[in-house]
């Protein structure tokens, strides 16, 4: 009651002032202008995400590796969990793990246990395809023991090494490969010649190639010798042999190229020719990076 009275008192003060400013008679309020009164904006109706036949939200989160049920209850109570875009703070909410889209602190939670995403350190001499009609070494040999039908995400030319992702999630593969999502990729590049700091400004400003300009997002000189240099670059381009063509264009042909990161996923200490299955947290970070 006290809050309502206070609002009424402040509103009365404003009305009186407005009447004097507009030339109206005191006590009769402001003079009409003929314009309709503006209605206050109405908040969007909250979405009911509760599925009475579903599983308790804290149990779903715990099963996805977010911690114990108690820890997941605390996440919910703190307003850090969304279901289908709706913040949920009630512990009694049930969801369908097969259809619900869950995020914790903005990161997508992977609920489908049949989905698998694998990191591979591709050795040099291997082509980035699951089956090569020419009989060259391909990616299949590294995942021959997997039952899932896997798609490779992006490409590395046969001479290049480093991180490739393979997944049976078609939507994730398509989004990671599509240039509209601009997923950054990091490369460690050994080039010929002594690289100078000015090269970084040139690459960030953009270099024109035969199929259009390419721009480097980040550039760092790691090591410089008299006849060769080691640099690290980040770019979101996915065109064929774009890194090699870029350095060829600026006068520093590539001797060795290793991709060390795709979005939030790092190559780390994964040895050439070895694979590892990404954790649910890592897959969630990938899904978040492409708006899933």
C-alpha positions as a printed Julia matrix, in Angstrom:
292×3 Matrix{Float64}:
  0.0     0.0     0.0
  2.78    2.39    0.89
  4.4     1.83   -2.54
  1.12    2.6    -4.33
  0.62    5.77   -2.3
  4.12    6.96   -3.04
  3.64    6.45   -6.77
  0.35    8.39   -6.59
  2.03   11.29   -4.79
  4.87   11.53   -7.35
  2.43   11.23  -10.25
  0.27   14.06   -8.83
  3.29   16.34   -8.65
  4.14   15.69  -12.29
  0.57   16.32  -13.47
  0.38   19.7   -11.72
  3.69   20.81  -13.19
  2.69   19.7   -16.65
 -0.55   21.7   -16.4
  1.3    24.92  -15.6
  3.84   24.42  -18.36
  1.18   23.75  -21.01
 -0.98   26.71  -19.97
 -3.87   24.63  -18.62
 -6.0    25.52  -15.65
 -4.46   24.42  -12.34
 -6.11   21.29  -11.04
 -7.42   20.18  -14.45
 -4.21   18.5   -15.63
 -2.3    19.12  -18.86
 -3.98   20.45  -21.97
 -4.95   17.77  -24.5
 -2.92   17.67  -27.69
 -5.15   15.34  -29.7
 -2.55   12.58  -29.72
 -3.54    9.18  -28.21
 -1.89    8.31  -24.92
  1.07    5.95  -25.28
  0.4     2.57  -23.73
  3.13    1.0   -21.62
  4.99   -1.83  -23.37
  3.85   -5.24  -22.27
  6.41   -7.88  -21.35
  6.44  -11.01  -23.48
  4.56  -13.91  -21.99
  6.94  -16.44  -20.43
  7.19  -19.79  -22.17
  6.03  -22.82  -20.2
  8.94  -25.26  -20.57
  7.66  -27.78  -18.03
  7.01  -31.26  -19.45
  5.04  -33.31  -16.9
  6.24  -36.52  -18.57
  9.86  -35.42  -18.65
 12.86  -35.79  -16.34
 13.71  -33.38  -13.53
 15.99  -30.67  -14.84
 18.66  -31.15  -12.17
 18.87  -34.86  -13.03
 19.28  -34.08  -16.73
 22.07  -31.62  -15.98
 23.82  -34.06  -13.67
 23.63  -36.79  -16.32
 25.23  -34.37  -18.78
 28.24  -34.01  -16.49
 27.45  -30.64  -14.91
 28.09  -31.96  -11.39
 26.08  -33.63   -8.66
 22.32  -33.14   -8.49
 22.81  -30.82   -5.55
 25.31  -28.73   -7.51
 22.91  -28.63  -10.46
 20.08  -27.52   -8.17
 22.26  -24.6    -7.11
 22.86  -23.71  -10.78
 19.1   -23.66  -11.36
 18.3   -21.66   -8.24
 20.94  -19.09   -9.21
 19.22  -18.45  -12.56
 22.14  -19.79  -14.57
 20.13  -22.36  -16.54
 17.86  -21.77  -19.53
 15.5   -24.23  -21.19
 14.5   -23.37  -24.76
 15.68  -19.82  -24.11
 13.69  -19.43  -20.87
 15.46  -18.91  -17.53
 14.35  -21.6   -15.07
 14.77  -21.19  -11.32
 12.26  -23.74  -10.02
 13.6   -27.13   -9.02
 10.43  -29.0    -9.92
 10.66  -28.36  -13.66
 10.81  -31.45  -15.87
 12.13  -31.51  -19.45
 12.42  -33.95  -22.32
 16.17  -34.6   -22.81
 15.58  -35.52  -26.47
 14.03  -32.21  -27.46
 14.92  -29.57  -24.84
 17.65  -27.03  -25.62
 19.6   -26.33  -22.43
 22.23  -23.69  -21.74
 24.23  -23.07  -18.56
 25.89  -19.66  -18.3
 25.17  -19.26  -22.01
 26.9   -22.51  -23.0
 24.93  -25.23  -24.77
 24.58  -28.51  -22.87
 24.96  -31.63  -25.03
 22.26  -34.11  -23.99
 22.29  -36.63  -26.84
 24.65  -39.45  -25.82
 24.65  -40.83  -29.38
 26.39  -37.72  -30.69
 30.17  -37.93  -30.79
 32.81  -35.42  -31.88
 36.45  -36.44  -32.25
 39.67  -34.45  -32.48
 42.36  -35.83  -34.79
 45.93  -34.7   -35.24
 46.24  -35.24  -38.99
 49.76  -36.16  -40.08
 51.34  -34.79  -43.22
 50.69  -36.93  -46.3
 47.07  -37.71  -45.37
 44.23  -36.27  -47.45
 41.26  -34.67  -45.67
 38.59  -37.03  -46.88
 37.0   -40.17  -45.49
 37.61  -42.16  -48.69
 40.11  -41.28  -51.42
 39.42  -42.71  -54.91
 43.14  -42.51  -55.69
 43.98  -44.76  -52.77
 45.96  -42.19  -50.82
 46.02  -42.34  -47.0
 42.73  -40.85  -45.73
 41.01  -40.12  -42.43
 39.12  -43.42  -42.27
 42.13  -45.34  -40.99
 42.12  -43.28  -37.76
 38.46  -43.94  -36.91
 38.01  -47.41  -38.4
 36.91  -48.75  -35.01
 34.01  -46.28  -34.72
 30.49  -47.41  -35.57
 29.16  -43.89  -36.19
 29.05  -42.32  -39.63
 31.45  -39.42  -39.2
 31.8   -36.18  -41.14
 35.08  -34.29  -41.19
 34.86  -30.57  -40.41
 36.89  -28.41  -42.74
 40.02  -29.45  -44.59
 43.79  -29.44  -44.38
 45.77  -30.01  -47.56
 47.81  -33.2   -47.72
 51.07  -31.44  -46.83
 49.6   -29.72  -43.75
 49.23  -31.15  -40.26
 47.21  -30.61  -37.15
 43.7   -30.4   -35.78
 40.73  -31.81  -37.64
 37.31  -32.49  -36.15
 35.1   -35.44  -37.04
 31.5   -35.7   -35.89
 28.25  -37.54  -36.56
 26.3   -34.35  -35.84
 25.47  -33.11  -39.33
 24.15  -29.73  -38.19
 27.24  -29.03  -36.1
 29.5   -30.02  -39.0
 27.65  -27.75  -41.42
 27.69  -24.77  -39.07
 31.38  -25.15  -38.24
 32.22  -25.28  -41.94
 29.95  -22.42  -43.02
 31.82  -19.1   -43.37
 28.88  -17.1   -41.96
 29.73  -18.31  -38.45
 33.33  -17.17  -38.76
 34.82  -19.81  -36.46
 38.46  -18.76  -35.92
 41.27  -21.19  -36.68
 44.82  -20.91  -35.35
 47.9   -22.01  -37.3
 51.58  -22.35  -36.46
 53.43  -21.61  -39.69
 57.11  -22.08  -40.53
 57.95  -19.82  -43.45
 61.03  -19.0   -45.49
 62.84  -15.76  -44.84
 63.16  -13.39  -41.93
 59.72  -12.09  -40.98
 59.43   -8.54  -39.66
 56.75   -6.96  -37.47
 55.44   -4.91  -40.38
 54.17   -8.1   -41.98
 51.54   -8.42  -39.25
 50.04   -5.02  -40.15
 50.01   -5.99  -43.81
 48.2    -9.27  -43.16
 45.65   -7.67  -40.84
 44.95   -4.97  -43.42
 44.21   -7.66  -46.0
 46.0    -9.27  -48.92
 44.43   -9.68  -52.35
 44.5   -13.24  -53.73
 43.22  -14.47  -57.08
 39.88  -15.45  -55.51
 39.46  -12.34  -53.37
 41.02  -10.62  -50.35
 41.95  -12.44  -47.17
 42.42  -10.85  -43.75
 44.3   -12.24  -40.76
 42.63  -11.7   -37.38
 45.75  -12.12  -35.23
 49.46  -12.36  -35.95
 52.41  -13.19  -33.69
 56.07  -13.85  -34.41
 57.16  -16.88  -32.39
 60.75  -17.28  -33.54
 63.03  -15.71  -36.15
 66.23  -17.13  -37.62
 68.39  -15.9   -40.47
 66.64  -17.91  -43.2
 63.31  -18.96  -41.64
 60.65  -17.75  -39.22
 57.93  -19.31  -37.1
 54.71  -17.33  -36.8
 51.24  -17.91  -35.37
 48.17  -16.57  -37.15
 44.43  -16.67  -36.52
 41.89  -16.34  -39.32
 38.37  -17.48  -40.05
 38.86  -18.21  -43.73
 38.19  -21.7   -45.07
 39.26  -21.41  -48.69
 41.49  -24.03  -50.28
 45.16  -23.71  -49.23
 44.46  -20.13  -48.17
 47.29  -19.92  -45.6
 49.9   -21.21  -48.03
 48.69  -18.91  -50.8
 48.63  -15.95  -48.4
 52.28  -16.31  -47.35
 53.37  -17.08  -50.91
 51.79  -13.78  -51.96
 53.75  -11.76  -49.36
 57.08  -13.41  -50.21
 57.36  -16.01  -47.44
 56.63  -19.5   -48.83
 55.46  -22.04  -46.25
 57.74  -24.91  -45.26
 55.47  -26.38  -42.58
 51.89  -25.69  -41.5
 50.17  -26.99  -38.35
 46.63  -26.11  -37.29
 46.57  -25.89  -33.51
 43.03  -24.71  -32.75
 39.49  -24.62  -34.13
 37.26  -22.23  -32.18
 37.52  -23.24  -28.51
 39.1   -26.67  -29.24
 42.89  -26.93  -28.96
 45.21  -29.55  -30.42
 47.16  -29.62  -27.17
 49.57  -32.53  -26.77
 47.64  -34.89  -29.06
 50.25  -36.8   -31.05
 50.16  -37.08  -34.86
 47.81  -39.82  -35.99
 46.05  -40.01  -32.64
 42.44  -39.14  -31.79
 40.45  -38.22  -28.7
 36.74  -37.9   -28.07
 35.74  -34.39  -27.03
 34.07  -33.98  -23.66
 30.46  -32.84  -23.42
 31.71  -29.47  -22.2
 33.95  -29.09  -25.25
 31.13  -30.08  -27.61
 28.86  -27.61  -25.83
 31.39  -24.84  -26.35
 31.54  -25.69  -30.07
 27.75  -25.64  -30.35
 27.63  -22.3   -28.58
 30.29  -20.88  -30.92
 28.02  -21.57  -33.93
 24.77  -20.42  -32.31
 23.27  -23.81  -31.48
